[in-house]
Amino acid sequence: MIRNDDQLQKAKEAARNLEMILEQARKTHRPTEYKAMSQPILLELQRRESEILEYLSYPDQQASAAGI
């Protein structure tokens, strides 16, 4: 669960790293190998993206408290 903007940035970076791993794997693995190895990575990427979207779905608590 993402609790602040710093964690948000780390989650975005982690998601991008997973995407880069998949991009490279698509170029170097045969389709059947890629499908097998990509499934857990895709699930992790989906989980991270879901957390990012959930965090971004709510207003900034600090900004709300300051009346912004």
mmCIF file of the N, C-alpha and C atoms, coordinates in Angstrom:
data_MODEL
# 
_entry.id   MODEL 
# 
loop_
_atom_site.group_PDB 
_atom_site.id 
_atom_site.type_symbol 
_atom_site.label_atom_id 
_atom_site.label_alt_id 
_atom_site.label_comp_id 
_atom_site.label_asym_id 
_atom_site.label_entity_id 
_atom_site.label_seq_id 
_atom_site.pdbx_PDB_ins_code 
_atom_site.Cartn_x 
_atom_site.Cartn_y 
_atom_site.Cartn_z 
_atom_site.occupancy 
_atom_site.B_iso_or_equiv 
_atom_site.pdbx_formal_charge 
_atom_site.auth_seq_id 
_atom_site.auth_comp_id 
_atom_site.auth_asym_id 
_atom_site.auth_atom_id 
_atom_site.pdbx_PDB_model_num 
ATOM 1   N N  . MET A 1 1  ? 0.846  -1.178  0.000   1.00 0.00 ? 1  MET A N  1 
ATOM 2   C CA . MET A 1 1  ? 0.000  0.000   0.000   1.00 0.00 ? 1  MET A CA 1 
ATOM 3   C C  . MET A 1 1  ? 0.892  1.243   0.000   1.00 0.00 ? 1  MET A C  1 
ATOM 4   N N  . ILE A 1 2  ? 0.593  2.149   -0.895  1.00 0.00 ? 2  ILE A N  1 
ATOM 5   C CA . ILE A 1 2  ? 1.353  3.387   -1.019  1.00 0.00 ? 2  ILE A CA 1 
ATOM 6   C C  . ILE A 1 2  ? 0.749  4.412   -0.072  1.00 0.00 ? 2  ILE A C  1 
ATOM 7   N N  . ARG A 1 3  ? 1.610  5.032   0.744   1.00 0.00 ? 3  ARG A N  1 
ATOM 8   C CA . ARG A 1 3  ? 1.123  5.972   1.756   1.00 0.00 ? 3  ARG A CA 1 
ATOM 9   C C  . ARG A 1 3  ? 1.551  7.414   1.520   1.00 0.00 ? 3  ARG A C  1 
ATOM 10  N N  . ASN A 1 4  ? 2.538  7.621   0.637   1.00 0.00 ? 4  ASN A N  1 
ATOM 11  C CA . ASN A 1 4  ? 2.991  8.993   0.399   1.00 0.00 ? 4  ASN A CA 1 
ATOM 12  C C  . ASN A 1 4  ? 3.611  9.105   -0.999  1.00 0.00 ? 4  ASN A C  1 
ATOM 13  N N  . ASP A 1 5  ? 3.929  10.331  -1.371  1.00 0.00 ? 5  ASP A N  1 
ATOM 14  C CA . ASP A 1 5  ? 4.441  10.569  -2.721  1.00 0.00 ? 5  ASP A CA 1 
ATOM 15  C C  . ASP A 1 5  ? 5.804  9.925   -2.962  1.00 0.00 ? 5  ASP A C  1 
ATOM 16  N N  . ASP A 1 6  ? 6.606  9.808   -1.917  1.00 0.00 ? 6  ASP A N  1 
ATOM 17  C CA . ASP A 1 6  ? 7.899  9.143   -2.064  1.00 0.00 ? 6  ASP A CA 1 
ATOM 18  C C  . ASP A 1 6  ? 7.694  7.678   -2.429  1.00 0.00 ? 6  ASP A C  1 
ATOM 19  N N  . GLN A 1 7  ? 6.774  7.022   -1.742  1.00 0.00 ? 7  GLN A N  1 
ATOM 20  C CA . GLN A 1 7  ? 6.461  5.626   -2.049  1.00 0.00 ? 7  GLN A CA 1 
ATOM 21  C C  . GLN A 1 7  ? 5.836  5.514   -3.437  1.00 0.00 ? 7  GLN A C  1 
ATOM 22  N N  . LEU A 1 8  ? 5.065  6.522   -3.829  1.00 0.00 ? 8  LEU A N  1 
ATOM 23  C CA . LEU A 1 8  ? 4.485  6.541   -5.170  1.00 0.00 ? 8  LEU A CA 1 
ATOM 24  C C  . LEU A 1 8  ? 5.587  6.518   -6.226  1.00 0.00 ? 8  LEU A C  1 
ATOM 25  N N  . GLN A 1 9  ? 6.587  7.355   -6.051  1.00 0.00 ? 9  GLN A N  1 
ATOM 26  C CA . GLN A 1 9  ? 7.688  7.407   -7.017  1.00 0.00 ? 9  GLN A CA 1 
ATOM 27  C C  . GLN A 1 9  ? 8.441  6.086   -7.075  1.00 0.00 ? 9  GLN A C  1 
ATOM 28  N N  . LYS A 1 10 ? 8.637  5.457   -5.928  1.00 0.00 ? 10 LYS A N  1 
ATOM 29  C CA . LYS A 1 10 ? 9.318  4.160   -5.896  1.00 0.00 ? 10 LYS A CA 1 
ATOM 30  C C  . LYS A 1 10 ? 8.475  3.088   -6.581  1.00 0.00 ? 10 LYS A C  1 
ATOM 31  N N  . ALA A 1 11 ? 7.172  3.137   -6.396  1.00 0.00 ? 11 ALA A N  1 
ATOM 32  C CA . ALA A 1 11 ? 6.284  2.171   -7.047  1.00 0.00 ? 11 ALA A CA 1 
ATOM 33  C C  . ALA A 1 11 ? 6.297  2.361   -8.562  1.00 0.00 ? 11 ALA A C  1 
ATOM 34  N N  . LYS A 1 12 ? 6.302  3.616   -8.997  1.00 0.00 ? 12 LYS A N  1 
ATOM 35  C CA . LYS A 1 12 ? 6.373  3.890   -10.441 1.00 0.00 ? 12 LYS A CA 1 
ATOM 36  C C  . LYS A 1 12 ? 7.683  3.377   -11.028 1.00 0.00 ? 12 LYS A C  1 
ATOM 37  N N  . GLU A 1 13 ? 8.766  3.578   -10.308 1.00 0.00 ? 13 GLU A N  1 
ATOM 38  C CA . GLU A 1 13 ? 10.070 3.110   -10.768 1.00 0.00 ? 13 GLU A CA 1 
ATOM 39  C C  . GLU A 1 13 ? 10.102 1.586   -10.837 1.00 0.00 ? 13 GLU A C  1 
ATOM 40  N N  . ALA A 1 14 ? 9.547  0.947   -9.833  1.00 0.00 ? 14 ALA A N  1 
ATOM 41  C CA . ALA A 1 14 ? 9.506  -0.519  -9.829  1.00 0.00 ? 14 ALA A CA 1 
ATOM 42  C C  . ALA A 1 14 ? 8.667  -1.045  -10.992 1.00 0.00 ? 14 ALA A C  1 
ATOM 43  N N  . ALA A 1 15 ? 7.537  -0.392  -11.258 1.00 0.00 ? 15 ALA A N  1 
ATOM 44  C CA . ALA A 1 15 ? 6.688  -0.803  -12.379 1.00 0.00 ? 15 ALA A CA 1 
ATOM 45  C C  . ALA A 1 15 ? 7.432  -0.629  -13.699 1.00 0.00 ? 15 ALA A C  1 
ATOM 46  N N  . ARG A 1 16 ? 8.134  0.469   -13.842 1.00 0.00 ? 16 ARG A N  1 
ATOM 47  C CA . ARG A 1 16 ? 8.887  0.703   -15.082 1.00 0.00 ? 16 ARG A CA 1 
ATOM 48  C C  . ARG A 1 16 ? 9.988  -0.352  -15.247 1.00 0.00 ? 16 ARG A C  1 
ATOM 49  N N  . ASN A 1 17 ? 10.637 -0.717  -14.152 1.00 0.00 ? 17 ASN A N  1 
ATOM 50  C CA . ASN A 1 17 ? 11.676 -1.749  -14.225 1.00 0.00 ? 17 ASN A CA 1 
ATOM 51  C C  . ASN A 1 17 ? 11.087 -3.082  -14.677 1.00 0.00 ? 17 ASN A C  1 
ATOM 52  N N  . LEU A 1 18 ? 9.921  -3.425  -14.176 1.00 0.00 ? 18 LEU A N  1 
ATOM 53  C CA . LEU A 1 18 ? 9.262  -4.661  -14.604 1.00 0.00 ? 18 LEU A CA 1 
ATOM 54  C C  . LEU A 1 18 ? 8.921  -4.600  -16.092 1.00 0.00 ? 18 LEU A C  1 
ATOM 55  N N  . GLU A 1 19 ? 8.462  -3.442  -16.553 1.00 0.00 ? 19 GLU A N  1 
ATOM 56  C CA . GLU A 1 19 ? 8.161  -3.281  -17.974 1.00 0.00 ? 19 GLU A CA 1 
ATOM 57  C C  . GLU A 1 19 ? 9.417  -3.470  -18.813 1.00 0.00 ? 19 GLU A C  1 
ATOM 58  N N  . MET A 1 20 ? 10.527 -2.919  -18.359 1.00 0.00 ? 20 MET A N  1 
ATOM 59  C CA . MET A 1 20 ? 11.783 -3.048  -19.109 1.00 0.00 ? 20 MET A CA 1 
ATOM 60  C C  . MET A 1 20 ? 12.246 -4.500  -19.157 1.00 0.00 ? 20 MET A C  1 
ATOM 61  N N  . ILE A 1 21 ? 12.060 -5.227  -18.060 1.00 0.00 ? 21 ILE A N  1 
ATOM 62  C CA . ILE A 1 21 ? 12.412 -6.649  -18.044 1.00 0.00 ? 21 ILE A CA 1 
ATOM 63  C C  . ILE A 1 21 ? 11.586 -7.397  -19.089 1.00 0.00 ? 21 ILE A C  1 
ATOM 64  N N  . LEU A 1 22 ? 10.300 -7.091  -19.132 1.00 0.00 ? 22 LEU A N  1 
ATOM 65  C CA . LEU A 1 22 ? 9.428  -7.761  -20.107 1.00 0.00 ? 22 LEU A CA 1 
ATOM 66  C C  . LEU A 1 22 ? 9.788  -7.372  -21.541 1.00 0.00 ? 22 LEU A C  1 
ATOM 67  N N  . GLU A 1 23 ? 10.103 -6.113  -21.758 1.00 0.00 ? 23 GLU A N  1 
ATOM 68  C CA . GLU A 1 23 ? 10.486 -5.673  -23.104 1.00 0.00 ? 23 GLU A CA 1 
ATOM 69  C C  . GLU A 1 23 ? 11.711 -6.434  -23.597 1.00 0.00 ? 23 GLU A C  1 
ATOM 70  N N  . GLN A 1 24 ? 12.710 -6.582  -22.736 1.00 0.00 ? 24 GLN A N  1 
ATOM 71  C CA . GLN A 1 24 ? 13.919 -7.306  -23.132 1.00 0.00 ? 24 GLN A CA 1 
ATOM 72  C C  . GLN A 1 24 ? 13.644 -8.795  -23.308 1.00 0.00 ? 24 GLN A C  1 
ATOM 73  N N  . ALA A 1 25 ? 12.839 -9.354  -22.419 1.00 0.00 ? 25 ALA A N  1 
ATOM 74  C CA . ALA A 1 25 ? 12.542 -10.788 -22.498 1.00 0.00 ? 25 ALA A CA 1 
ATOM 75  C C  . ALA A 1 25 ? 11.805 -11.135 -23.788 1.00 0.00 ? 25 ALA A C  1 
ATOM 76  N N  . ARG A 1 26 ? 10.952 -10.237 -24.256 1.00 0.00 ? 26 ARG A N  1 
ATOM 77  C CA . ARG A 1 26 ? 10.220 -10.492 -25.508 1.00 0.00 ? 26 ARG A CA 1 
ATOM 78  C C  . ARG A 1 26 ? 11.180 -10.644 -26.676 1.00 0.00 ? 26 ARG A C  1 
ATOM 79  N N  . LYS A 1 27 ? 12.322 -9.983  -26.591 1.00 0.00 ? 27 LYS A N  1 
ATOM 80  C CA . LYS A 1 27 ? 13.295 -10.015 -27.679 1.00 0.00 ? 27 LYS A CA 1 
ATOM 81  C C  . LYS A 1 27 ? 14.204 -11.240 -27.626 1.00 0.00 ? 27 LYS A C  1 
ATOM 82  N N  . THR A 1 28 ? 14.349 -11.836 -26.445 1.00 0.00 ? 28 THR A N  1 
ATOM 83  C CA . THR A 1 28 ? 15.344 -12.892 -26.289 1.00 0.00 ? 28 THR A CA 1 
ATOM 84  C C  . THR A 1 28 ? 14.776 -14.279 -26.009 1.00 0.00 ? 28 THR A C  1 
ATOM 85  N N  . HIS A 1 29 ? 13.494 -14.383 -25.689 1.00 0.00 ? 29 HIS A N  1 
ATOM 86  C CA . HIS A 1 29 ? 12.900 -15.684 -25.372 1.00 0.00 ? 29 HIS A CA 1 
ATOM 87  C C  . HIS A 1 29 ? 11.950 -16.131 -26.469 1.00 0.00 ? 29 HIS A C  1 
ATOM 88  N N  . ARG A 1 30 ? 11.865 -17.435 -26.630 1.00 0.00 ? 30 ARG A N  1 
ATOM 89  C CA . ARG A 1 30 ? 10.877 -17.991 -27.550 1.00 0.00 ? 30 ARG A CA 1 
ATOM 90  C C  . ARG A 1 30 ? 9.488  -17.755 -26.974 1.00 0.00 ? 30 ARG A C  1 
ATOM 91  N N  . PRO A 1 31 ? 8.463  -17.703 -27.821 1.00 0.00 ? 31 PRO A N  1 
ATOM 92  C CA . PRO A 1 31 ? 7.104  -17.403 -27.336 1.00 0.00 ? 31 PRO A CA 1 
ATOM 93  C C  . PRO A 1 31 ? 6.643  -18.269 -26.173 1.00 0.00 ? 31 PRO A C  1 
ATOM 94  N N  . THR A 1 32 ? 6.885  -19.565 -26.213 1.00 0.00 ? 32 THR A N  1 
ATOM 95  C CA . THR A 1 32 ? 6.426  -20.416 -25.116 1.00 0.00 ? 32 THR A CA 1 
ATOM 96  C C  . THR A 1 32 ? 7.206  -20.127 -23.833 1.00 0.00 ? 32 THR A C  1 
ATOM 97  N N  . GLU A 1 33 ? 8.498  -19.882 -23.948 1.00 0.00 ? 33 GLU A N  1 
ATOM 98  C CA . GLU A 1 33 ? 9.306  -19.539 -22.774 1.00 0.00 ? 33 GLU A CA 1 
ATOM 99  C C  . GLU A 1 33 ? 8.870  -18.191 -22.212 1.00 0.00 ? 33 GLU A C  1 
ATOM 100 N N  . TYR A 1 34 ? 8.644  -17.241 -23.109 1.00 0.00 ? 34 TYR A N  1 
ATOM 101 C CA . TYR A 1 34 ? 8.243  -15.908 -22.668 1.00 0.00 ? 34 TYR A CA 1 
ATOM 102 C C  . TYR A 1 34 ? 6.915  -15.954 -21.919 1.00 0.00 ? 34 TYR A C  1 
ATOM 103 N N  . LYS A 1 35 ? 5.976  -16.698 -22.459 1.00 0.00 ? 35 LYS A N  1 
ATOM 104 C CA . LYS A 1 35 ? 4.666  -16.779 -21.815 1.00 0.00 ? 35 LYS A CA 1 
ATOM 105 C C  . LYS A 1 35 ? 4.799  -17.320 -20.396 1.00 0.00 ? 35 LYS A C  1 
ATOM 106 N N  . ALA A 1 36 ? 5.593  -18.351 -20.223 1.00 0.00 ? 36 ALA A N  1 
ATOM 107 C CA . ALA A 1 36 ? 5.762  -18.955 -18.900 1.00 0.00 ? 36 ALA A CA 1 
ATOM 108 C C  . ALA A 1 36 ? 6.480  -18.015 -17.936 1.00 0.00 ? 36 ALA A C  1 
ATOM 109 N N  . MET A 1 37 ? 7.536  -17.364 -18.397 1.00 0.00 ? 37 MET A N  1 
ATOM 110 C CA . MET A 1 37 ? 8.300  -16.516 -17.483 1.00 0.00 ? 37 MET A CA 1 
ATOM 111 C C  . MET A 1 37 ? 7.643  -15.169 -17.237 1.00 0.00 ? 37 MET A C  1 
ATOM 112 N N  . SER A 1 38 ? 6.808  -14.721 -18.153 1.00 0.00 ? 38 SER A N  1 
ATOM 113 C CA . SER A 1 38 ? 6.230  -13.390 -18.019 1.00 0.00 ? 38 SER A CA 1 
ATOM 114 C C  . SER A 1 38 ? 5.016  -13.343 -17.092 1.00 0.00 ? 38 SER A C  1 
ATOM 115 N N  . GLN A 1 39 ? 4.339  -14.464 -16.919 1.00 0.00 ? 39 GLN A N  1 
ATOM 116 C CA . GLN A 1 39 ? 3.111  -14.459 -16.119 1.00 0.00 ? 39 GLN A CA 1 
ATOM 117 C C  . GLN A 1 39 ? 3.291  -13.898 -14.709 1.00 0.00 ? 39 GLN A C  1 
ATOM 118 N N  . PRO A 1 40 ? 4.270  -14.363 -13.928 1.00 0.00 ? 40 PRO A N  1 
ATOM 119 C CA . PRO A 1 40 ? 4.408  -13.793 -12.582 1.00 0.00 ? 40 PRO A CA 1 
ATOM 120 C C  . PRO A 1 40 ? 4.828  -12.328 -12.606 1.00 0.00 ? 40 PRO A C  1 
ATOM 121 N N  . ILE A 1 41 ? 5.608  -11.956 -13.592 1.00 0.00 ? 41 ILE A N  1 
ATOM 122 C CA . ILE A 1 41 ? 6.032  -10.549 -13.703 1.00 0.00 ? 41 ILE A CA 1 
ATOM 123 C C  . ILE A 1 41 ? 4.846  -9.674  -14.063 1.00 0.00 ? 41 ILE A C  1 
ATOM 124 N N  . LEU A 1 42 ? 4.021  -10.140 -14.978 1.00 0.00 ? 42 LEU A N  1 
ATOM 125 C CA . LEU A 1 42 ? 2.824  -9.386  -15.351 1.00 0.00 ? 42 LEU A CA 1 
ATOM 126 C C  . LEU A 1 42 ? 1.863  -9.229  -14.172 1.00 0.00 ? 42 LEU A C  1 
ATOM 127 N N  . LEU A 1 43 ? 1.731  -10.257 -13.363 1.00 0.00 ? 43 LEU A N  1 
ATOM 128 C CA . LEU A 1 43 ? 0.879  -10.164 -12.179 1.00 0.00 ? 43 LEU A CA 1 
ATOM 129 C C  . LEU A 1 43 ? 1.423  -9.140  -11.184 1.00 0.00 ? 43 LEU A C  1 
ATOM 130 N N  . GLU A 1 44 ? 2.731  -9.138  -10.996 1.00 0.00 ? 44 GLU A N  1 
ATOM 131 C CA . GLU A 1 44 ? 3.345  -8.164  -10.098 1.00 0.00 ? 44 GLU A CA 1 
ATOM 132 C C  . GLU A 1 44 ? 3.199  -6.746  -10.649 1.00 0.00 ? 44 GLU A C  1 
ATOM 133 N N  . LEU A 1 45 ? 3.366  -6.596  -11.948 1.00 0.00 ? 45 LEU A N  1 
ATOM 134 C CA . LEU A 1 45 ? 3.186  -5.291  -12.580 1.00 0.00 ? 45 LEU A CA 1 
ATOM 135 C C  . LEU A 1 45 ? 1.751  -4.809  -12.413 1.00 0.00 ? 45 LEU A C  1 
ATOM 136 N N  . GLN A 1 46 ? 0.812  -5.692  -12.606 1.00 0.00 ? 46 GLN A N  1 
ATOM 137 C CA . GLN A 1 46 ? -0.593 -5.347  -12.433 1.00 0.00 ? 46 GLN A CA 1 
ATOM 138 C C  . GLN A 1 46 ? -0.887 -4.930  -10.989 1.00 0.00 ? 46 GLN A C  1 
ATOM 139 N N  . ARG A 1 47 ? -0.311 -5.635  -10.028 1.00 0.00 ? 47 ARG A N  1 
ATOM 140 C CA . ARG A 1 47 ? -0.508 -5.305  -8.613  1.00 0.00 ? 47 ARG A CA 1 
ATOM 141 C C  . ARG A 1 47 ? 0.045  -3.916  -8.297  1.00 0.00 ? 47 ARG A C  1 
ATOM 142 N N  . ARG A 1 48 ? 1.230  -3.636  -8.795  1.00 0.00 ? 48 ARG A N  1 
ATOM 143 C CA . ARG A 1 48 ? 1.847  -2.330  -8.538  1.00 0.00 ? 48 ARG A CA 1 
ATOM 144 C C  . ARG A 1 48 ? 1.053  -1.202  -9.202  1.00 0.00 ? 48 ARG A C  1 
ATOM 145 N N  . GLU A 1 49 ? 0.624  -1.424  -10.432 1.00 0.00 ? 49 GLU A N  1 
ATOM 146 C CA . GLU A 1 49 ? -0.159 -0.401  -11.125 1.00 0.00 ? 49 GLU A CA 1 
ATOM 147 C C  . GLU A 1 49 ? -1.490 -0.160  -10.416 1.00 0.00 ? 49 GLU A C  1 
ATOM 148 N N  . SER A 1 50 ? -2.072 -1.212  -9.889  1.00 0.00 ? 50 SER A N  1 
ATOM 149 C CA . SER A 1 50 ? -3.315 -1.074  -9.139  1.00 0.00 ? 50 SER A CA 1 
ATOM 150 C C  . SER A 1 50 ? -3.097 -0.222  -7.884  1.00 0.00 ? 50 SER A C  1 
ATOM 151 N N  . GLU A 1 51 ? -1.993 -0.456  -7.182  1.00 0.00 ? 51 GLU A N  1 
ATOM 152 C CA . GLU A 1 51 ? -1.675 0.347   -5.999  1.00 0.00 ? 51 GLU A CA 1 
ATOM 153 C C  . GLU A 1 51 ? -1.461 1.817   -6.368  1.00 0.00 ? 51 GLU A C  1 
ATOM 154 N N  . ILE A 1 52 ? -0.799 2.045   -7.485  1.00 0.00 ? 52 ILE A N  1 
ATOM 155 C CA . ILE A 1 52 ? -0.560 3.422   -7.941  1.00 0.00 ? 52 ILE A CA 1 
ATOM 156 C C  . ILE A 1 52 ? -1.890 4.112   -8.221  1.00 0.00 ? 52 ILE A C  1 
ATOM 157 N N  . LEU A 1 53 ? -2.764 3.434   -8.959  1.00 0.00 ? 53 LEU A N  1 
ATOM 158 C CA . LEU A 1 53 ? -4.064 4.022   -9.280  1.00 0.00 ? 53 LEU A CA 1 
ATOM 159 C C  . LEU A 1 53 ? -4.912 4.250   -8.035  1.00 0.00 ? 53 LEU A C  1 
ATOM 160 N N  . GLU A 1 54 ? -4.843 3.327   -7.086  1.00 0.00 ? 54 GLU A N  1 
ATOM 161 C CA . GLU A 1 54 ? -5.597 3.501   -5.843  1.00 0.00 ? 54 GLU A CA 1 
ATOM 162 C C  . GLU A 1 54 ? -5.098 4.736   -5.093  1.00 0.00 ? 54 GLU A C  1 
ATOM 163 N N  . TYR A 1 55 ? -3.796 4.887   -4.990  1.00 0.00 ? 55 TYR A N  1 
ATOM 164 C CA . TYR A 1 55 ? -3.234 6.046   -4.294  1.00 0.00 ? 55 TYR A CA 1 
ATOM 165 C C  . TYR A 1 55 ? -3.643 7.346   -4.990  1.00 0.00 ? 55 TYR A C  1 
ATOM 166 N N  . LEU A 1 56 ? -3.603 7.346   -6.310  1.00 0.00 ? 56 LEU A N  1 
ATOM 167 C CA . LEU A 1 56 ? -3.929 8.553   -7.069  1.00 0.00 ? 56 LEU A CA 1 
ATOM 168 C C  . LEU A 1 56 ? -5.433 8.843   -7.103  1.00 0.00 ? 56 LEU A C  1 
ATOM 169 N N  . SER A 1 57 ? -6.228 7.895   -6.663  1.00 0.00 ? 57 SER A N  1 
ATOM 170 C CA . SER A 1 57 ? -7.679 8.073   -6.661  1.00 0.00 ? 57 SER A CA 1 
ATOM 171 C C  . SER A 1 57 ? -8.177 8.960   -5.531  1.00 0.00 ? 57 SER A C  1 
ATOM 172 N N  . TYR A 1 58 ? -7.337 9.185   -4.553  1.00 0.00 ? 58 TYR A N  1 
ATOM 173 C CA . TYR A 1 58 ? -7.749 9.972   -3.389  1.00 0.00 ? 58 TYR A CA 1 
ATOM 174 C C  . TYR A 1 58 ? -6.996 11.291  -3.359  1.00 0.00 ? 58 TYR A C  1 
ATOM 175 N N  . PRO A 1 59 ? -7.640 12.346  -2.847  1.00 0.00 ? 59 PRO A N  1 
ATOM 176 C CA . PRO A 1 59 ? -6.954 13.635  -2.773  1.00 0.00 ? 59 PRO A CA 1 
ATOM 177 C C  . PRO A 1 59 ? -5.758 13.569  -1.820  1.00 0.00 ? 59 PRO A C  1 
ATOM 178 N N  . ASP A 1 60 ? -4.826 14.464  -2.041  1.00 0.00 ? 60 ASP A N  1 
ATOM 179 C CA . ASP A 1 60 ? -3.657 14.570  -1.193  1.00 0.00 ? 60 ASP A CA 1 
ATOM 180 C C  . ASP A 1 60 ? -4.096 14.996  0.202   1.00 0.00 ? 60 ASP A C  1 
ATOM 181 N N  . GLN A 1 61 ? -3.848 14.184  1.184   1.00 0.00 ? 61 GLN A N  1 
ATOM 182 C CA . GLN A 1 61 ? -4.297 14.464  2.543   1.00 0.00 ? 61 GLN A CA 1 
ATOM 183 C C  . GLN A 1 61 ? -3.637 15.730  3.103   1.00 0.00 ? 61 GLN A C  1 
ATOM 184 N N  . GLN A 1 62 ? -2.375 15.964  2.765   1.00 0.00 ? 62 GLN A N  1 
ATOM 185 C CA . GLN A 1 62 ? -1.694 17.165  3.249   1.00 0.00 ? 62 GLN A CA 1 
ATOM 186 C C  . GLN A 1 62 ? -2.302 18.410  2.614   1.00 0.00 ? 62 GLN A C  1 
ATOM 187 N N  . ALA A 1 63 ? -2.578 18.339  1.318   1.00 0.00 ? 63 ALA A N  1 
ATOM 188 C CA . ALA A 1 63 ? -3.166 19.483  0.635   1.00 0.00 ? 63 ALA A CA 1 
ATOM 189 C C  . ALA A 1 63 ? -4.571 19.737  1.156   1.00 0.00 ? 63 ALA A C  1 
ATOM 190 N N  . SER A 1 64 ? -5.337 18.682  1.423   1.00 0.00 ? 64 SER A N  1 
ATOM 191 C CA . SER A 1 64 ? -6.680 18.838  1.951   1.00 0.00 ? 64 SER A CA 1 
ATOM 192 C C  . SER A 1 64 ? -6.662 19.479  3.336   1.00 0.00 ? 64 SER A C  1 
ATOM 193 N N  . ALA A 1 65 ? -5.705 19.045  4.168   1.00 0.00 ? 65 ALA A N  1 
ATOM 194 C CA . ALA A 1 65 ? -5.597 19.593  5.525   1.00 0.00 ? 65 ALA A CA 1 
ATOM 195 C C  . ALA A 1 65 ? -5.193 21.063  5.498   1.00 0.00 ? 65 ALA A C  1 
ATOM 196 N N  . ALA A 1 66 ? -4.421 21.461  4.474   1.00 0.00 ? 66 ALA A N  1 
ATOM 197 C CA . ALA A 1 66 ? -3.962 22.846  4.375   1.00 0.00 ? 66 ALA A CA 1 
ATOM 198 C C  . ALA A 1 66 ? -5.004 23.722  3.670   1.00 0.00 ? 66 ALA A C  1 
ATOM 199 N N  . GLY A 1 67 ? -6.087 23.114  3.216   1.00 0.00 ? 67 GLY A N  1 
ATOM 200 C CA . GLY A 1 67 ? -7.132 23.888  2.527   1.00 0.00 ? 67 GLY A CA 1 
ATOM 201 C C  . GLY A 1 67 ? -6.831 24.188  1.073   1.00 0.00 ? 67 GLY A C  1 
ATOM 202 N N  . ILE A 1 68 ? -5.928 23.412  0.492   1.00 0.00 ? 68 ILE A N  1 
ATOM 203 C CA . ILE A 1 68 ? -5.554 23.620  -0.923  1.00 0.00 ? 68 ILE A CA 1 
ATOM 204 C C  . ILE A 1 68 ? -6.519 22.875  -1.812  1.00 0.00 ? 68 ILE A C  1 
# 
